[in-house]
Amino acid sequence: MLHELWEDPEGNPYLFCLAGKHGEQARAGLSTAARLTWTVEASSHFEAMTLYYEHQGWGIYTTSYPDWDKKTYAEHGLVL
């Protein structure tokens, strides 16, 4: 699934969310000054966050819920 990184100088400086309808609620809080700065495809939450951390230079992403986070979106029933 496609993920988007938004930068918003008037609100939350970084918003990383699903693209399309699955990210509508998250993007609703962005100001008109927000801009889309990066997109990435990932098949799971864990993969998306791993790529996001790498992109931001934040080191290695870890999770307290690997059994849940490493399941693909399809395994969770999330479809486009």
N, C-alpha and C positions, 0 to 999 in steps of 0.2 A: 504494500500500500504506500501511496505517496504521503510524505510528511513535509511540513513547511516550517521554516524558521522565520519569524517576524521580529523586527526590531521597532520598538515604539518609544520615541524620546519623551512622550507625554504620559506614559503609563508604565506598565511592566516592561522593562528594557528588552527582555527576550521572551517570546512565546513560541514554543515548539509544539505543534499539534498535527493531527491528521488533516490532510487536504480534503476538499469537497465537503459533502453534507455532514460527514462525521466530525468535522472540525468547526462547524458553523457556530456552535455555542461558545467555544473557546475564543474564536475570532470576533465575536460580537462585542467584546470589551475593548477592542483595539481603538485607538484614536484615529482620526483622519490623517495624522502624520505618520502612522505606521507604514512600514514598507517590507515587502517580502524580500529576504536576502539569500535564502538557500532552500533547496528542496532535495529530498533523498528518498529512495525506495527502500522499504524494509518489510520483512514478512512477519515480524513480531515486535512487541514493545521493547524487549531486550535488545534486539538488533538495532532498532531505531535509536534507542538511547546510547548504545555503544558508539554508533556513528556520529551522533550529536556531540557526545563528549570528545571524541576524536577531533571533530570539526572545530570545537571551541577551544581545544588545547587543555582540557581539564583533567587529563589522565584517564584511568581505566574506570569504566562504569561498573558498579556492583549493585546487586539487588538482594533484598531480604526475602524475596519471593521467587526464586528461580523456577520452581515448578510451574508457576502461573505465568510469569513474565516471558519465559522462553517458548511457551506455546505460540504457535502461529495465530494470526488473527482469524484465519479460517477455522482453526481448531476451537476458537472461542465463539464461532458463529458470526463473526463480523465480515460482512461482504459488501462490496460496492454496489 
